[in-house]
Amino acid sequence: MITLGLILLAYLFSMAMLFTYKAITEKDLIKAVIFSASQSVAYAIAYAVLLAPDIMLAYIAIGIGVYSIILLYVISKTERYERG
């Protein structure tokens, strides 16, 4: 049972790293926010696997909710695509 949990954690952390890389390299800022929220989901599930539901709930509220809403508001005031 412990090995299944460790495999799941390794998968979730790998997915979070992939989403972080995609968020950094994406030129479309709205897609970058979606990748960042996906990274937050992966970490929230990892906290659930680690039996830390209080941290998971806080991470969902802040990492997915508040952070994404603030970034989408800022993007609406600027340009959607990054130049470069």
Residue frames as a rotation matrix with the C-alpha (Angstrom) as fourth column:
MET 1
0.564 0.826 0.000 0.00
0.826 -0.564 0.000 0.00
0.000 0.000 -1.000 0.00
ILE 2
0.394 -0.498 -0.773 2.86
0.179 -0.783 0.596 2.36
-0.902 -0.373 -0.219 0.75
THR 3
-0.659 -0.690 0.299 4.39
0.411 0.002 0.911 1.79
-0.629 0.724 0.283 -2.68
LEU 4
-0.067 0.714 0.697 1.10
0.980 -0.084 0.180 2.68
0.188 0.695 -0.694 -4.39
GLY 5
0.798 0.356 -0.486 1.00
0.500 -0.841 0.205 5.97
-0.336 -0.407 -0.849 -2.47
LEU 6
-0.006 -0.895 -0.447 4.59
0.092 -0.446 0.890 6.75
-0.996 -0.036 0.085 -3.38
ILE 7
-0.635 -0.155 0.757 3.96
0.728 0.208 0.653 5.97
-0.259 0.966 -0.019 -7.05
LEU 8
0.394 0.862 0.319 0.90
0.902 -0.430 0.047 8.23
0.177 0.269 -0.947 -7.01
LEU 9
0.672 -0.220 -0.707 2.92
0.235 -0.842 0.485 11.01
-0.702 -0.492 -0.515 -5.37
ALA 10
-0.451 -0.890 0.069 5.71
0.296 -0.076 0.952 10.65
-0.842 0.450 0.297 -7.93
TYR 11
-0.356 0.415 0.837 3.15
0.930 0.067 0.362 10.86
0.094 0.907 -0.410 -10.74
LEU 12
0.700 0.702 -0.129 1.44
0.714 -0.694 0.099 13.92
-0.020 -0.161 -0.987 -9.24
PHE 13
0.378 -0.638 -0.671 4.72
0.103 -0.691 0.716 15.75
-0.920 -0.340 -0.195 -8.68
SER 14
-0.639 -0.578 0.508 5.82
0.539 0.135 0.831 14.91
-0.549 0.805 0.225 -12.23
MET 15
0.042 0.744 0.667 2.56
0.963 -0.207 0.170 16.29
0.265 0.635 -0.725 -13.60
ALA 16
0.794 0.216 -0.568 2.95
0.445 -0.844 0.301 19.41
-0.414 -0.492 -0.766 -11.46
MET 17
-0.173 -0.935 -0.308 6.46
0.183 -0.338 0.923 19.93
-0.968 0.103 0.230 -12.84
LEU 18
-0.587 0.026 0.809 5.15
0.802 0.157 0.577 19.50
-0.112 0.987 -0.113 -16.39
PHE 19
0.487 0.845 0.224 2.35
0.850 -0.517 0.102 22.01
0.202 0.141 -0.969 -15.80
THR 20
0.557 -0.373 -0.743 4.82
0.265 -0.768 0.584 24.46
-0.787 -0.521 -0.329 -14.27
TYR 21
-0.570 -0.800 0.189 7.10
0.388 -0.059 0.920 24.17
-0.724 0.598 0.344 -17.31
LYS 22
-0.314 0.540 0.781 4.14
0.926 -0.009 0.379 24.67
0.211 0.842 -0.497 -19.66
ALA 23
0.716 0.602 -0.352 2.97
0.679 -0.719 0.151 27.72
-0.162 -0.347 -0.924 -17.67
ILE 24
0.174 -0.744 -0.646 6.41
0.167 -0.624 0.764 29.31
-0.971 -0.240 0.015 -17.89
THR 25
-0.759 -0.607 0.235 6.93
0.282 0.020 0.959 28.68
-0.587 0.794 0.156 -21.61
GLU 26
-0.029 0.842 0.539 3.39
0.980 0.129 -0.149 29.45
-0.195 0.524 -0.829 -22.83
LYS 27
-0.920 -0.296 0.256 2.99
0.365 -0.886 0.286 32.70
0.142 0.357 0.923 -24.80
ASP 28
-0.123 0.948 0.293 -0.80
0.010 -0.294 0.956 32.82
0.992 0.120 0.026 -24.34
LEU 29
-0.783 -0.317 0.536 -1.24
-0.455 -0.296 -0.840 34.15
0.425 -0.901 0.087 -20.81
ILE 30
0.188 0.907 0.376 -4.70
-0.980 0.149 0.130 32.66
0.062 -0.393 0.917 -20.29
LYS 31
0.661 -0.044 -0.750 -3.37
-0.135 0.975 -0.176 29.20
0.739 0.218 0.638 -21.12
ALA 32
-0.458 -0.887 -0.053 -0.51
-0.015 0.067 -0.998 29.87
0.889 -0.457 -0.044 -18.70
VAL 33
-0.441 0.394 0.806 -3.03
-0.889 -0.313 -0.334 30.61
0.121 -0.864 0.488 -15.94
ILE 34
0.674 0.709 -0.208 -4.85
-0.693 0.704 0.156 27.36
0.257 0.039 0.966 -16.76
PHE 35
0.257 -0.671 -0.696 -1.57
0.126 0.737 -0.664 25.42
0.958 0.083 0.275 -16.56
SER 36
-0.704 -0.511 0.494 -0.82
-0.366 -0.335 -0.868 27.13
0.609 -0.792 0.049 -13.25
ALA 37
0.048 0.808 0.587 -4.23
-0.999 0.043 0.024 26.13
-0.006 -0.588 0.809 -11.90
SER 38
0.735 0.170 -0.656 -3.62
-0.315 0.943 -0.109 22.57
0.600 0.287 0.747 -13.12
GLN 39
-0.327 -0.914 -0.240 -0.35
0.023 0.246 -0.969 22.55
0.945 -0.322 -0.059 -11.22
SER 40
-0.583 0.184 0.791 -2.26
-0.785 -0.378 -0.491 23.63
0.209 -0.907 0.365 -8.12
VAL 41
0.573 0.818 -0.056 -4.73
-0.795 0.571 0.202 20.77
0.198 -0.071 0.978 -8.61
ALA 42
0.379 -0.504 -0.776 -1.87
0.026 0.844 -0.535 18.26
0.925 0.183 0.333 -8.81
TYR 43
-0.714 -0.672 0.198 -0.35
-0.144 -0.135 -0.980 19.59
0.685 -0.728 -0.001 -5.59
ALA 44
-0.205 0.721 0.662 -3.74
-0.973 -0.221 -0.059 19.63
0.104 -0.656 0.747 -3.86
ILE 45
0.755 0.446 -0.480 -4.29
-0.443 0.887 0.129 15.96
0.484 0.116 0.868 -4.72
ALA 46
-0.093 -0.872 -0.481 -0.77
0.150 0.466 -0.872 15.22
0.984 -0.153 0.087 -3.48
TYR 47
-0.708 -0.102 0.699 -1.65
-0.609 -0.413 -0.677 16.86
0.358 -0.905 0.231 -0.16
ALA 48
0.397 0.895 0.204 -4.74
-0.909 0.352 0.223 14.66
0.127 -0.274 0.953 0.01
VAL 49
0.566 -0.277 -0.777 -2.56
-0.014 0.939 -0.345 11.58
0.824 0.206 0.527 -0.55
LEU 50
-0.535 -0.844 -0.043 -0.27
0.115 -0.022 -0.993 12.79
0.837 -0.537 0.109 2.23
LEU 51
0.066 0.707 -0.704 -3.34
0.887 0.282 0.366 12.97
0.457 -0.649 -0.608 4.52
ALA 52
-0.771 -0.270 -0.576 -3.19
0.502 -0.814 -0.291 16.75
-0.391 -0.514 0.764 4.95
PRO 53
-0.074 0.837 0.542 -6.77
0.982 -0.034 0.187 17.82
0.175 0.546 -0.819 4.14
ASP 54
0.569 0.276 -0.774 -6.46
0.523 -0.848 0.082 21.23
-0.634 -0.452 -0.627 5.81
ILE 55
-0.379 -0.780 -0.499 -3.53
-0.078 -0.510 0.857 22.20
-0.922 0.363 0.132 3.61
MET 56
-0.727 0.173 0.665 -5.31
0.669 0.397 0.628 20.73
-0.155 0.901 -0.404 0.58
LEU 57
0.329 0.943 0.049 -8.40
0.939 -0.321 -0.119 22.90
-0.096 0.086 -0.992 1.15
ALA 58
0.440 -0.251 -0.862 -6.31
0.110 -0.938 0.329 26.04
-0.891 -0.239 -0.385 1.64
TYR 59
-0.657 -0.753 0.027 -4.28
0.071 -0.027 0.997 25.26
-0.750 0.657 0.071 -1.48
ILE 60
-0.379 0.615 0.691 -7.44
0.925 0.261 0.275 24.76
-0.011 0.744 -0.668 -3.53
ALA 61
0.610 0.704 -0.364 -8.96
0.718 -0.685 -0.122 28.03
-0.335 -0.188 -0.923 -2.31
ILE 62
0.400 -0.529 -0.748 -5.84
-0.172 -0.845 0.506 30.11
-0.900 -0.073 -0.429 -2.83
GLY 63
-0.571 -0.808 0.144 -3.96
-0.044 0.205 0.978 28.35
-0.820 0.552 -0.153 -5.64
ILE 64
-0.632 0.403 0.662 -6.92
0.773 0.386 0.503 27.67
-0.052 0.830 -0.556 -7.88
GLY 65
0.348 0.937 -0.033 -9.49
0.936 -0.349 -0.034 30.26
-0.044 -0.019 -0.999 -6.83
VAL 66
0.726 0.004 -0.688 -8.03
0.240 -0.938 0.249 33.55
-0.645 -0.346 -0.682 -5.68
TYR 67
-0.272 -0.949 -0.161 -4.74
0.053 -0.181 0.982 33.39
-0.961 0.258 0.100 -7.58
SER 68
-0.590 0.080 0.803 -6.40
0.779 0.319 0.540 32.50
-0.213 0.945 -0.250 -10.90
ILE 69
0.517 0.850 0.103 -9.09
0.854 -0.503 -0.130 35.16
-0.059 0.156 -0.986 -10.57
ILE 70
0.524 -0.398 -0.753 -6.52
0.038 -0.872 0.487 37.87
-0.851 -0.284 -0.442 -9.81
LEU 71
-0.574 -0.806 0.143 -4.34
0.156 0.064 0.986 36.82
-0.804 0.588 0.089 -12.75
LEU 72
-0.302 0.540 0.786 -7.29
0.953 0.199 0.229 36.69
-0.032 0.818 -0.574 -15.15
TYR 73
0.748 0.543 -0.382 -8.33
0.561 -0.825 -0.073 40.18
-0.355 -0.159 -0.921 -14.03
VAL 74
0.131 -0.791 -0.597 -4.82
-0.133 -0.611 0.780 41.52
-0.982 -0.022 -0.185 -14.63
ILE 75
-0.700 -0.372 0.610 -4.64
0.486 0.377 0.788 39.82
-0.523 0.848 -0.083 -18.03
SER 76
0.226 0.862 0.455 -7.97
0.969 -0.150 -0.197 41.42
-0.102 0.485 -0.868 -18.99
LYS 77
0.799 0.022 -0.601 -6.36
0.125 -0.983 0.131 44.83
-0.588 -0.180 -0.788 -18.37
THR 78
-0.173 -0.908 -0.381 -3.33
-0.530 -0.240 0.814 44.02
-0.830 0.342 -0.440 -20.54
GLU 79
0.018 0.103 -0.995 -2.67
-0.970 0.243 0.008 42.00
0.242 0.965 0.104 -23.68
ARG 80
0.843 0.410 0.348 -3.46
-0.485 0.859 0.165 38.31
-0.231 -0.308 0.923 -23.82
TYR 81
0.838 -0.544 0.032 -0.34
0.482 0.712 -0.511 37.25
0.255 0.444 0.859 -25.72
GLU 82
0.551 -0.751 -0.365 3.20
0.123 -0.359 0.925 37.76
-0.825 -0.555 -0.105 -24.53
ARG 83
0.911 -0.326 -0.254 5.56
-0.354 -0.298 -0.887 39.33
0.213 0.897 -0.386 -27.02
GLY 84
0.278 -0.896 0.348 8.99
-0.723 0.044 0.690 37.92
-0.633 -0.443 -0.635 -27.47
